[in-house]
Amino acid sequence: MAKTHTELLAEEQTRLETLRLAKLIGAHVTRDGTAESPIQGLYFNRYSRTEPSDYMHTMQ
């Protein structure tokens, strides 16, 4: 079944917001490794090089 106009718009908005978030994180996490954020308990991990088998999404 084809996606509706609303679904396509939502997907595009999600893509744009994901890019925006990645740019914000990239501006503050300038090297590989784990970086603490100003929010207690929130950390960012940066990897310059990954392999497909390395992909893992986590949240603490």
C-alpha positions in Angstrom: 0.0 0.0 0.0 1.3 3.5 -0.9 2.1 5.9 1.9 -0.2 8.8 2.4 0.9 12.4 2.0 0.8 12.8 5.8 3.1 9.8 6.3 5.5 11.1 3.7 5.6 14.5 5.4 6.2 12.9 8.8 9.1 10.8 7.4 10.7 13.9 5.9 10.3 15.9 9.1 11.8 13.1 11.1 14.8 12.9 8.6 15.4 16.7 8.9 15.1 16.6 12.7 17.5 13.7 12.9 20.1 15.6 10.8 19.6 18.7 13.0 20.2 16.6 16.2 23.3 15.0 14.6 24.7 18.4 13.8 24.0 19.7 17.4 25.7 16.6 18.9 28.6 16.9 16.5 29.2 20.5 17.5 29.7 19.4 21.1 31.3 16.0 20.8 34.5 16.6 18.9 36.4 13.4 19.4 35.7 9.7 19.6 34.6 8.1 22.8 32.0 8.9 25.4 31.1 12.5 26.2 29.0 13.6 29.2 26.2 16.1 28.5 25.0 18.9 30.8 22.0 16.7 31.5 22.8 14.3 34.4 23.0 10.7 33.2 22.9 11.6 29.5 26.0 10.6 27.5 26.9 10.6 23.8 29.1 8.1 22.1 31.0 9.0 19.0 32.7 6.6 16.6 34.5 7.8 13.5 34.5 4.3 12.0 31.9 1.6 12.4 31.2 -1.7 10.9 27.6 -2.9 10.2 28.0 -5.5 13.0 28.7 -2.6 15.4 25.3 -0.9 15.1 23.5 -1.0 18.4 21.1 1.6 19.7 21.0 2.0 23.4 19.5 4.3 26.0 20.3 4.5 29.7 
